[in-house]
C-alpha cells in the first residue's frame, strides 16, 4: 500500500511548485542490514584489566569478514568481479583481515576510500603481520615542525587521492583503532610476549589482589576463551582462571628498575627450564609478559587456596581418615616437587615460591641488631652514605654546587663544642631534626644574646643534653666536623635572630649533606642512641655450622617514622620534604631515606 503526503503550503498560503504528492514505499520502513561496523560493535568486549579498553575477540573477524561481505562492501556497484578483484579479496581473506578492519574503522565503509586503500596495501605487501604500525611522530617540535609519517602511509607518493584520504588525522585514527583487533592470544607455542604499552589484554574478569607484597602483586583473572589455547574448560564449561603476577618497580629508581628487569628475565628463564618437569605439584607457568616497563607472569590458578586460608576458614577441622589421607598426599607431593626442583640440574639453583598469599620472605641478616653505639651500627650508616654518593642512580640526591652554609655551625672536632661563624668556611655539614620537649620538664638548652660569646669559646661535653651528645657522636663517627642544631645555631629569645634565620630553614635542610632525625626522642634530654626494642626470633640449627633464624618482621617505616611523634611537628614535615638524605633513629631500628628509596637496618630496601 502506498502512502501519500502533501508538502506544507508556503508562507503566503499558496502551494509551492514542488508540493506534489509523493509516495513512501513499504521498503522505506525496513531496517537496513547491519554493516560490518555494526557487527564489530556488537561483538566488542571490554578488558577489565589496566586500561580497560575494548577489543574484538580472536576469531570474530574470520566469521565477519567473508568473501560475500567484501564483495558487498568494496564492490557494491560492480556486478561482475574480474580476476584482479578476486585476487584482492583473496589477499584480505588470507593475510589482511585485521588491516582491513582497522582501515574500515578509520575511513568508513564503501569502496571510494577503502578499496584503493586495500589495493595499495596489497601492492606493498602490507598484511596483518606488519601490525601494529607506529604512531605519528613530530620531528623537532618547533613552529615549523614536520610530522613523520609511519609505514605503510609513508610510501604513498604519487596517488594524490589516497594521500588526501590518509591525512595525518586519519593515520592517527588507524593507529588508535588497530589495538581493538590486536589483543594477544596465549598459547604453549610462545612463552615471552613483548607487547606495546597500548595493547589491550583480553582479561574479561579480574578479582581482587590476592597477594600484595613489596615486590609483586598477584591477581586472579579470567582470559577470554578465544585468547587462550592453554587450559581446558572447567567441568561447568567456563574458562579456567589464571594468576597474573605483576612485578612492581618504579621509574624513579633506575637502579631498582634495572635490578627488577634482570630478576624478571632470570625468573622467566628458570620457569622455562623447570617446565619440562611437568610435575603435578609445580604450578604451570603459562606466559611471561613485558608491556613497556611493566612485567608480568601468568600461572595456572590454584583453586584450592593456601594453608593459611584453610586454617582460617577451618580453625578446628574434624580429624577424619579422609582429611589425614588428603593432607599426607599433599605434603608428599610438595616434598616430591621440592626434591625435583633442587635436583633438576646439578649446576643450577632454583628458587621456589607461590602465587598465593605467603608468610614473610626469608632474608639474610642478623636476628638481633647491633647496639646503637657499636661500630657495626655506624658502619651501616657509612655504607648507606657511600652507596648514595657513588651510585649513578642517586645523582639527584647529591648537590651539584657548593652549598651555601648557615650563618652559624657547631664545630664538633675538639674537646669543647664551639659555635662558629661560617663567613669564611667552605665545608659540608650535617643537620639535626629533633623535638625540643616540654620546657616545664627540662630547661631548653639554647643560644641567647647573653651567652653567645660563651658558646663561641666552647661548650663543655657535660653541659650538653643527651640528644645533642648523640648527634655529635654520630657526626664524628661519620667523619664530619660541622653540625647544625636549631636551638644552638639560631639566637633564641625576643632579642634573637629567629625571624631572620627561619627564612633560611629550607636551604639549611636542603643543603645539608645529611639530616639526622631523632625520631625516638621526645625532647632534648632523651637521646636517640639508647637500647632498642628487641624482636622475637627462633633459631634452628642443622649440623655443626648451619644456623637459621625465623624473626619477627620490624620493618615499618610508616609507623616508626611517618606516624611517629617527631613527625607530628609542622617544622619536621618541611624538614623531611626538603632534606635530600635523612637517617632516622627509631626505637626499633635505624632507617635511611633518600631520593632513591628507603633502607632498613635489617638490610631491606623499601620504595618511597
C-alpha positions, -999 to +999 in steps of 0.1 A: +000+000+000+013+035-009+011+064+015+007+099+000+015+132+018+013+168+006+042+192+014+031+222+035+019+254+019+043+283+015+041+313+039+018+332+016-008+304+016-001+291-019+013+257-027+049+255-039+055+241-073+074+213-056+044+204-034+034+175-054+021+144-037+048+117-033+048+081-022+067+062+005+073+026-004+070-002+022+107-008+019+114+027+033+104+014+068+125-017+068+157-018+088+188-019+066+210-049+070+238-044+096+271-032+082+305-047+091+310-018+115+277-026+133+289-062+136+322-051+151+304-030+177+280-059+185+308-083+194+332-060+212+344-070+247+358-047+274+390-056+291+387-054+329+425-051+334+446-020+334+435+004+306+400-013+303+398-007+266+375-026+242+388-055+220+373-078+193+378-114+204+400-135+183+381-155+156+353-130+151+370-114+121+370-149+105+333-150+109+325-115+098+349-108+070+338-132+044+340-131+006+304-120+003+309-093+029+339-080+010+321-080-023+292-061-009+314-035+008+342-030-017+324-037-050+289-026-042+284-010-077+302-037-097+281-067-109+309-089-121+343-091-105+374-097-126+405-117-116+422-086-101+392-080-078+391-117-067+428-116-061+424-086-037+396-105-018+419-135-015+447-112-001+423-098+025+408-132+035+442-149+039+465-122+051+449-088+059+417-091+079+429-070+108+445-044+084+412-043+066+391-040+097+413-012+111+412+007+078+374+002+077+370+018+111+394+046+102+379+057+069+344+041+069+327+016+047+322+017+009+347+014-019+355+050-025+383+052+001+385+017+014+390-001-020+421+020-031+435+016+004+433-022+003+447-022-032+476-001-020+482-024+010+482-054-014+507-037-038+533-032-010+526-064+009+512-047+040+494-075+059+484-083+094+520-094+102+530-057+098+507-046+126+509-027+148+520+004+130+539+032+148+523+064+158+528+098+141+560+114+153+568+151+153+604+158+144+619+187+163+587+202+178+590+238+167+567+262+149+577+247+115+578+211+128+574+182+104+553+152+111+570+119+105+545+095+088+548+058+097+548+029+073+528+020+053+514+055+048+549+069+044+551+051+010+521+069-006+537+091-031+520+099-064+485+089-056+472+123-045+436+110-039+450+083-015+472+109+002+442+131+008+423+101+022+451+093+046+457+127+061+476+127+095+443+127+115+432+095+097+466+079+102+463+087+139+428+071+139+442+040+122+470+038+149+445+041+178+419+017+163+443-011+155+446-021+191+410-032+191+420-061+168+454-070+183+446-084+218+472-112+222+464-150+222+483-170+248+494-205+238+521-230+247+539-222+214+550-188+227+561-181+262+575-145+264+552-119+250+568-084+244+538-061+239+532-024+232+521-002+261+488+003+241+479-033+238+445-045+253+449-075+275+419-098+269+411-103+306+373-102+309+372-106+347+397-095+374+393-104+410+409-086+440+446-086+446+452-120+463+488-113+473+502-078+478+539-077+486+568-053+484+580-066+450+549-081+434+511-083+433+490-113+422+456-110+406+431-137+398+418-131+362+398-148+335+411-147+299+385-146+271+382-181+260+392-172+224+425-158+237+440-188+254+450-221+240+465-235+272+440-248+297+409-270+292+375-256+302+363-264+337+336-290+343+308-264+340+321-253+306+335-220+318+371-209+311+396-216+339+411-186+358+448-178+358+471-159+382+487-127+370+518-118+390+528-082+384+564-073+392+565-040+410+591-014+401+595+023+399+605+046+371+621+070+397+647+044+408+669+035+379+689+011+400+659-008+413+643-008+378+673-025+363+675-050+391+639-059+387+642-063+349+673-086+355+654-106+381+624-109+358+645-124+330+662-148+354+628-160+367+614-163+332+644-185+321+641-206+353+604-211+347+611-222+311+638-246+324+616-264+350+585-265+328+599-297+313+594-314+347+556-314+342+552-321+379+517-321+394+527-300+424+547-274+405+523-248+392+522-245+355+538-214+340+518-201+311+534-168+299+558-140+307+545-106+296+565-074+291+545-043+284+568-013+282+584-010+316+559-034+332+564-071+337+540-099+344+540-137+348+509-158+341+504-190+360+477-216+364+453-206+391+453-227+423+416-230+431+422-246+465+437-215+481+465-220+506+471-234+541+467-200+558+432-197+543+424-233+551+432-228+588+414-195+589+382-210+575+386-243+594+402-235+627+391-268+642+387-293+613+373-327+622+402-352+620+388-378+597+407-406+578+399-388+545+414-355+557+445-372+570+449-391+537+445-359+517+469-340+539+496-367+536+492-368+499+495-330+496+526-329+518+542-358+500+535-342+467+550-309+478+581-326+492+585-345+459+582-312+440+609-296+461+631-326+456+625-323+418+634-286+418+665-290+440+679-319+419+667-308+384+702-297+374+735-303+392+749-269+381+718-248+387+698-234+416+661-226+415+641-205+440+606-218+447+577-196+457+540-194+453+513-171+438+490-174+468+494-153+500+525-165+518+544-158+551+571-132+553+601-139+530+633-152+543+662-127+543+699-128+550+708-108+581+712-109+619+684-118+642+695-092+666+706-057+656+739-044+669+738-019+698+734+017+686+769+027+698+785-003+683+809+002+653+787-021+632+758+003+635+780+033+625+794+013+595+760+005+582+752+043+580+786+049+564+778+023+537+744+039+530+762+073+525+789+057+503+763+039+481+743+071+477+775+091+469+788+067+443+757+052+427+748+069+394+711+062+401+714+085+431+726+116+411+696+137+423+705+130+459+737+150+457+744+187+454+758+198+421+770+231+435+790+243+466+764+245+494+756+279+510+763+274+547+741+286+575+754+317+593+765+296+623+775+259+628+788+238+656+824+227+653+824+193+670+861+184+663+876+194+696+871+185+733+848+215+736+819+221+711+823+256+696+797+278+679+814+293+648+805+319+623+807+305+587+816+336+567+849+321+555+841+284+557+838+260+528+828+226+541+800+200+544+777+199+575+750+177+590+717+190+604+697+177+634+660+173+633+648+169+669+619+176+693+626+203+719+604+187+746+584+204+773+601+233+790+584+226+822+602+192+825+636+203+813+651+237+806+658+241+768+695+243+760+698+273+737+719+301+725+708+336+736+724+371+732+736+368+768+756+336+762+765+336+725+801+346+732+804+318+757+791+294+731+818+305+707+845+299+733+833+264+738+806+242+754+817+215+778+805+180+769+789+176+803+767+206+797+751+192+766+717+174+767+717+137+756+701+143+722+728+168+712+755+145+725+742+116+704+740+139+673+777+150+679+787+113+683+771+104+650+787+134+633+821+125+644+817+088+636+806+096+601+837+118+596+822+153+596+833+183+615+803+206+614+767+201+628+737+224+627+712+224+656+685+250+655+684+259+692+722+265+693+728+279+658+699+304+659+699+330+687+667+325+707+646+349+727+629+382+719+662+399+711+675+370+690+675+365+652+650+337+648+628+357+624+657+364+602+672+328+603+639+310+599+637+323+564+668+303+556+655+270+571+645+255+537+680+260+524+697+248+556+680+214+554+683+211+516+720+220+516+728+197+545+750+167+534+727+146+555+700+151+582+699+132+614+664+127+627+660+119+664+627+101+658+626+082+691+633+112+713+606+133+729+629+161+739+665+175+741+673+153+771+662+119+759+689+110+734+684+086+705+713+062+707+698+042+735+689+005+738+664-006+711+633-027+715+642-063+708+624-086+684+614-121+689+631-149+669+635-186+669+668-203+660+672-236+642+705-254+640+714-281+614+747-299+619+776-282+634+776-249+615+744-241+597+720-219+617+687-204+607+665-178+624+628-170+620+625-134+631+596-110+638+593-085+610+601-050+623+603-030+590+575-004+594+587+030+582+551+043+582+546+036+619+581+042+631+588+074+612+559+089+594+533+083+622+560+088+649+559+116+675+587+136+658+568+139+625+538+155+642+556+188+643+549+211+614+586+220+610+596+184+607+573+178+578+590+206+560+625+193+570+617+158+556+604+172+524+635+194+519+662+171+530+680+151+503+691+124+527+680+115+562+689+090+588+661+082+612+669+068+646+638+050+660+631+027+689+632-005+667+659+002+642+676+029+621+663+039+586+679+057+557+658+077+532+670+095+500+656+102+466+661+066+455+642+049+484+643+037+520+668+013+535+663-005+568+689-017+592+676-052+587+690-049+551+656-045+535+651-018+508+617-001+506+602+021+480+591+056+489 
